[in-house]
């Protein structure tokens, strides 16, 4: 059964009606918390083949700089209310082990390409730890593809211990999750559309995540205008119909006035240090394990 993501303004009761296994802490806002912090971890910053690439002996693939080890693109958000994963890459297990992840409350999917979903079965360990199904969110098309491939995970009548079990939620507009307001950002990615996400709290635009996009429309630019941090697809210098070039990503970052911007989904074209020297102020290269923190004071 597919559920629709709760719209902004939905109460905790709405969620509990569908998700009885989620702890009350996920549903409570942080009014009782003396200091609020959201931590964003870049789990992966590489393109679909990862870096180093199999059989490649280029300078980047042979680099000893850990920032040049780029697993497939994904991020993880930790708030006082929830742990949220964006995409389940083929490298998900190693990413989770590297960052000591031991709990997930929700998974967001950008699109159903292999480099963003093929770690899906590794969600089984989180279901086992938590003793129940895991909520996943995506477009109707993405969820349909996931159900086609991982059909065994979508059967609520057969919850086998040790296997992955999910409750799918179709994203149709802005919704709330883990104390954050999420705005889906549809962007073109060749012949398909992917979802980026704007993560906000109390009207404060914290993070815009656009991992796979060939362009960013004026409407999306307006939505993310003034965002504090932008993580954006900047595949390489040479144009490709499915991804932004580095110069294209820089143009978007400057146009929306992001306070800080980071390029992700990078190929093995250039070493981290070399790319950093070429970028204008306020724009950097994301790397695996990079962390960003957003804080609030006393309430």
ABEGO torsion letter per residue (X at the ends): XBBBBBBBGBBAAAAAAABAABBAAAABBAAABABBBBBBBBABABBAAEOBBBGBABAAAABABAAABBBBBBBBBBBAABBBBBEBBAAAAAAAAAAGBABBABBBBABABAAAAAAAAAAAAAAAAAGBBBBBBBBAAAAAAAAAABAAAABAABBBBGBBBBBBBBBAEBBBBGGBBBBBBBBBBEABBBBBBBBBBGGBBABBBBABBABBBAAAAAAABGBABBBBBBABABBBAABBBAAAAAAAAAAAGBABBBBBGBBAABBAAAAAAABBBGBBBBBBGBBBBBBBBBX
